[in-house]
Amino acid sequence: MIGMNQQNMNGINKYILLKNIIINEPISRIELSHLTGLSKMTVTGLIKEYIEAGVVMECGVADSTGGRKRTYLQVVPEALLTLGIYINRDSLNIGIINLKGQIIQSESMELSVMESNDIFMKRLFLICDRFMQTKYRDKIWGIGISCAGPLLVKDGVILNPPDFNNIRDLPIVSRLQERYQLPTYLQNDICVAALAEVYFGNQNHYDDFIYVGISSGIGGGVIMNGKLYTGFGGLAGIMGHFIVEKDGIPCECGQKGCLEKYSSTRAAVKWVKAHGAGDDLTWMELLVRALSGDEICTQSIERMIGYLEVAFANMANAYDTQCFIIGGDLHFYQEIVVKRLEEKLRSSSFSWGQERDIHVESSSFVGSASFIGTVALVLENNSEV
């Protein structure tokens, strides 16, 4: 991301510098200047502010190449802490996470059908209150909420996610801000997972990629030029509702033939059961049987991959991305799916123009990206350091 040298852009420039330090540390001032386009004087002045605030520290000196030795910088992990909240269909995860994406403390609670939004908020407050009474309270500078959609992100409202335990039309951001007086931000869980990859992932050398979460539903988080792209209405990357089969299986969204009805883990299990597997078969059991050569389970996985290939090809053409990063619940079958999809995308690339080299890689995280990414969500929105 390129910075700006105007004096009134200090807040944005400080955020750009902090982001680049987190992603690339240890890093020198001159390297930050080259990466961001900011002048050496601007970088030096803003880094001085960060050091005085205890957010950044010097951490070593480079070997001399004849000139002045470069001093390296890194963040002070516990200087700014995030109260992260991840709400999925089955559980609620809350914790304190530092600037390196490390979970310091966390608690989880299984979610069952709630009688009302108020009952859910009481349980949420009960856990959050405990964290606010710890020694870390004064270091918490924001709250990040990761949640399955649909959401009204700008208004901070959870709308009506399917199978979501009667939680609907919940103004969660205003409720949390009112209680804790902290900046609070809400975003779709797959978009938050994409941000986790930007800041803390092994593939953060990609400026443009699409994170795809494959579980009981399917979602996408689009990263363009190192920033989350959600589109005009916040719906960019909603891959689960790409139509992959004309006049296909009806979906709860009102369309027919949505990807989720063919390539989600839930859809794969449903298809296997309809073709002779036992009614009590689970997704994990399906994967085990497929690996051992079970014909019906293998066909189910092949069918799943086939429809994913259609959706990935469409996304690659629409966004001209460098890479797809796959996360979710594929478990030990993930590398097989990754390899197959990469082979497909490279074989179907356009023949005209510069040849595209599209990569498909596994997520850096095992089931925690949507939780850890709440740190990045706060960093992307809160410039008050």
N, C-alpha and C positions, 0 to 999 in steps of 0.2 A: 504494500500500500504506500502511495506517495503522499508526503506531507506538504504543508504550506508554511512559508516563512513569515507571513504577516503576524504582527504582534497580537492581534485579537484572535488568532487561531491557536493560542497556547494550549487550550484544553484538548483540542483535537490532536495536536501534535504530541502532547504528552501521552495520550492514549495510544497513538501510533508507535511511539517509542517503547512503551511498556509491552505492547503486544509483540513487537519484534524481539525484545529481550527475552520474554517468556518462550517464544518459539525457537529462538536461535542461540540461547545462552550456552556457554559464555561467549560474549561478543564485545568488541571494542567500540569506542565512540566513533572512530573513523569508519568502521564497518556499518554502524547504524546510519551514518550520514550517507553512505553509498546506497544502502538499502532503501532509505526513505526519501531521498532527495532533499532532505533538510540540510541547511548549511552547518558547518562544523561549529560555528558560534551558537546557533540555535540548539543543537544537540548538547553541547557542553553546558549551556545555561539550564536547560530542562533536566538534564541528568543530575546536576547539582541540587536542584529542588527535590528530586526523588531521593537522593542520598540523604539530604537533610531531614526528609520526612521518614527515613528508615524503610523505604519501600525497595530501594535498589542498593546494592553494595558492590564494592570492588573486590575481585576474587582472584587476582593473579596478574602476572605480567608476561607478555609474549617474549620469545627469544629475540634478541636484537638482530636487525638486518642492516645495521649501519647507522640508522637514524634513532629517533627517540622511541623507546620501547612502548608498545601499546599496552594499556591497562584494560583487563577484561572486566565485564560487568555481569551480574546475575541478580535475580529478584531475591528478596528476603521472603521466604515462603509464607510465614505466618503474619506478615505485615498487614495484609488485607485478606480477610476470610469471608467466605460466602456461606450463608445458610441455604443449602440446596434442598429442594423438595421435588421428588419424582413420584408422580401419580400414574399408575397404570391400572389395568382392569382388575388385577389380582392383589395388588399390594401398594402400600404407601411407604416410601423411603425418604428419610430426612437425615441430614447430617451437616457437619461443618467441614468444609473443603478448602484447602489452601491454594496459593497462586500457582503451584505446580501440579494441580489436579489430584493431590493426595488427600484421601479421606481421613480426617483426624478422629472424628467420632461419628457414629451413625446409629440410627434405630430404624427398624422396619415394623410394619403392622399389616397383617392380612386384612384385606377389605372384603366385607360381605355386604349384602343389601342394606343400604342406609334408609332410615325412615324419612330423612330430610337433609337438606344442605346444612342446616344448623347442627345436626348431630355429627356430620362429617367434620365441620369446622371445630367443634368442641374437641374432638379427638386429635385433630391437627394441632390446635392450640396447646393441648396438653403436652405433646411431645416438644413442640417449638419452645414452650415456656421453659422446659428443662434445659434446653441448649442455651437459652438466654440467661440462665442463672449460673453458667459455667464461667471459668476464668477467661474464656475466649470472647465474651460478650463485647468488650470494647473494641475488638479488632474486626468485628463483623460489619462490613460496609454495604451489604446489599443482600437481597433474597432473590434467588432464581428458582422459578417453577417450571418444571418440564412435565407436560401432560399430553395424553392422546387427544386428538381433535375430534370434532370441530371446535375451534376456539374463536373468540373475538380478541385477538392479541392486543390491539390498540386500546380496547376498553378493559382488558384484564379479566375477561369473563370466560369460564368454561361453559360451553353451550350444552349439547346433548350427545356426548360420545356414546356409541352403541355398547350395550352390555356393561354399563358403567355404574352399577349399584345405586341407581336413582339419583345420582349427582347430575344436576342440570341447571343451566342458567345461573351459575354461581359466580358472583363478582369477587373472586378469590384475591385478586391483587389489592383492591381497596380494603378488604377485610384485614389482610395482613399488614398493610401500611398503617391502617388506623391503630392496630394493636402495638406494633413494634417501632413505628416511626422510622422506617428504613426504606430506601428505594427498592422497589419490588418489580420484577419483570416476569412475564409469562410467555412461553413459546411452545409450539408443537414438539413432542418428544423426539421425533426423528430429526427435526431441524437442530435441536439441542445436541443430539448425537453427532451431527455433522460439524458443529462448532467444536466439540470435544476433539474431533480428528484434526481440525485446523490448529488448535493450540497445543494439544498433547499427544497427537497420534504419530505413528511411525511414518505415515504418508504425508506429512505436512509440507513436503516439498512441492506438492501440487497446488497451483493457484486456482485451478478450476477442477472441481470434481463433484460427483453426485453420490451422496451416502444413501444406501438403500437398506432399510430394515425389513427383514422377512420374518414374520412370526404369525400370530393368528390373524393379523392384518398386514398390509404392505404400505410403506410410506417412503418418501424420498425427501432429502434435504439438499438443496442446490447451493453450492459454493462457487461464486464467480469473483475472480480477482481477489481471492482471500476473504471475501465477505459473504455472509448469508444473503441469498437472494430469495425473497418470498413472493415477488410479483405485486401487482397493483392491489389485489384483494387478499394477499397472503396465502394463495393456493398453489403457487409454483411448486412443482415436485410431488404433487399428490398422485403418485404412481398407481396406487391401489385402485383408482377409479378410471384408469386408462381402459378404453374398450379394446379388448383383444379378440373378441368373438362376436361378430354381428348377430344380433337377435339371440344372444346367448343366455346364460343363467341370470335370472333377475337378481338385482342387488338392492339392498336397503336404501341406497342413495336415489333410487328411482330409475337408474339405467339398467341395461342388460349387457352381459358379457364383460363385466369389470374384471381386471386382473386378479383382484383379491379372491374372486370366485373360482380361480383356476390354479393360482400359484402360492397362496398362503398355506401355512401349515395346517390350518383348519380345513381348507379345501382339499388338500392332499389326503388327509385322514378320511374325510367324508367320501371321497371318490373310491378309496380302497374298501371302505365298508360296503359301499354300493356294489362292489365287484367281488364280494365273497369273503372278505376278512371279517373277523369277529367284531361284534358291536362294541366291545370294551377295548379295542385297540387304541393305543396312545400314539402320539407323534414320535416319541422316542423309540417305541417298539417298532414302528414303521421303518425308521432309519436303520435299526439293527437288522431287521429282516431284509431290507434292501441290500445292505452290505454283505449279507450271507447268501445273496442270490435269489431271494424269493421273487418269483416272476411278477406277481400283482403289485407288490410294493415297489419293485424296480420300475415297472411301467408308470406307477404314480409319480415317482421322482422325475422320470423322463418327460412326462406330460407337464409337470410343474416347470421344468427347465425350458421346455419348448415355448411356453407362453411368456416366460421371463425374457427369452431371447427377443420376442416381438417387442415387448415394452422397452427393453434396453436399447434396441436399435432405434426406436422412435425417439427416445430421450437423447441418444447420442446425436441424432440428426437435428433435433430441436435446439440443443444447447451447445453443440460442438465442444463437448467436455474432454478433458485429458484422461479422466479416470472415473471408474465406478468403485466405490468402497462398499463391501457387503457386510452387514452385521445382522443381528437378530438371533434366531433360534435354529440355525442349521447345524450347529454343534459339529460333530466329527465328519459330517458330510459337506461342510462348507468349502473345503479346498477343491473338492470334485466339482461343485457348482461353479466356483470361481473360474476354474480352468476351462470348463465348457463354455461359459459365457464369454470369456476373453477370446477363445478360438472363433466363436460365432461372430463377434463384433469385428474382429480383424478380417474375417473372410467376406463380410458384407459391407465393408467401408466403400465409400464412393470411389470410383476409379478416376474421376477428373480432379484437377487441382492438386494441391500438395497431399501426398499420401498421409492418411491419419494413422497414428499409432496409439490406439485407445487401450488403456490398461484396465484390468479388473483385479482388485486386491481385497484381501480380508481386512475387516476392522481390526484396529489395534487393541480393542477392548473386548472383554468377555462379559457381556450382559450389563456393563456399567456405564456405557457411553452417555446415555440419556440422563444419568445422575451426575457424573463428573462434569458434563458439559454445562451444568448450571453456573459454574465458575465463569466460563467463557461468555455465557449469556449476560451476566452482570458486567463483566469487563467491556463487552460490546456496547453497553448502554449507559454505564455510569462513569462519567468523566470527572467526578468530584473526588480527586485524590489530594 
